[in-house]
Amino acid sequence: MRNINTKSLLNLRLIVMSSSVMNALKHVPLGKKLFAAFTLTDETFAMFSFSEEKNIPFLLGANFAEYIAWVGS
């Protein structure tokens, strides 16, 4: 039971990160926002947060590049 609680607490950070990103993308349709939230990682969140461009093509491009790097390694 303790292991499950620890994993749940660690994964709560994804809710906080996704909320922050979705707040910056208020003008984007819900479907795109949900897809971006689903593919969000710690690395792409950091890139998006420090980027000058806060738009959906940048975020989805970063998420896609991260996915390719993960699968290709």
Secondary structure by P-SEA (a helix, b strand, c coil): caaaaaaaaaaaaaaaaaaaaaaaaccccaaaaaaaaaaccaaaaaaaaacccccaaaaaaaaaaaaaaaaac
